[in-house]
Amino acid sequence: MPDLPPTRKLYREDSYQRSFEATVLAASEPYVILNQSLFYATAGGQPHDEGALTSPQGRAQVIAVTAETGARGDILKHQVTGVLPKVGDRVSGEIDWARRYRHMQRHSAQHLLSQAFVRLNERFKTVSVTLSKADCDLDIEADLSLEVLEEVENLVNEVAYQNLKVTCFEVAEIERYPLRRAPKVSGKIRLVDMGGWELSACGGTHVAQLAETLPIKILGKERVKGKLTRIYFRAGLEALEDYALKHDMAQQSAMLLSSQVADLPEKLAALLGDLKEESIKRSQLEMRLAEQLAAGLIAEVKPILGHRAICYALSAEDSHLASALAKRLIRHPKVMAALR
């Protein structure tokens, strides 16, 4: 990598800015390096931004962004498709705002959840997070009950409804700040303060007010990697989309069953019970039919040297009896049967 100055990370200054101007410092298929950028590079569980760069040469789509440590600091590499700009070009950049905003909601909600867990029990520490899809997850260093998850969900939504302000700032000395966890980097550290309720070192993008994360919904959990519990959650617009989908499915199911949504569990339990009972009755009936059919076939075939050879073709309507019929025929000594 050439000796380039570090990329100015504009998203750290304003997560809501959507477009910017920059100068191309390096360009080599398929990567472009700019003097400054709004594009977030994949880090800390948060995925990269996407968008476009327009230069005098044409338009290029930004499909991935990574950060590499250069001689003088972090350099952002923009992976592009389309028309590659030239070194020295002045480009206009625009991020995919819908993608960015959802990432901001996911990341801010994750901070609230991680803080809520340690407030409930200091042993409930977040080990890792994944924010690459709508169903996000975080791994907690504990075995968590459903009651704990309900308590955490209630707590984070209560805090978010207070609409506390989110601020980001850099400090050189972190000793006097009560951080939820120690930072993984040294030197000047960027902190994210969520209304005094959550304070952590973080270089990601976040909402400006905590109400923008609402609603925050925990979807479920599973045990992973020994003593870790993986929590799945959604936040903001994606939580609303999930609710809308499940609401429509519940309404349609209720209509099909001539029921109210609230009565669906009881209705489904009753239907499953009926189906199980009918399945038992059908199995018993098939057993009786197979017994009768087997007895009839054996009676019709005359023995040859003490053996009975049976060839029988089941009709399409009776094909489900093949297995039961075969089991009953082989119970009889000196009987050979070919069924189809």
Secondary structure, 3 states (H helix, E strand, C coil): CCCCCCCEEHHHHCCCCCEEEEEEEEEECCEEEECEECCCCCECCECCCCEEEEECCEEEEEEEEEEEECCCCEEEEEEEEECCCCCCCEEEEEECHHHHHHHHHHHHHHHHHHHHHHHHCCCCCEEEEECCCCCEEEEECCCCCHHHHHHHHHHHHHHHHCCCEEEEEEECCCCCCCCCCCCCCCCCEEEEEECCCEEEECCCCCCCEHHHHCCEEEEEEEEECCCEEEEEEEEHHHHHHHHHHHHHHHHHHHHHCCCCHHHHHHHHHHHHHHHHHHHHHHHHHHHHHHHHHHHHHHHHCCCECCEEEEEECCCHHHHHHHHHHHHHHCCCCCEEEEEC
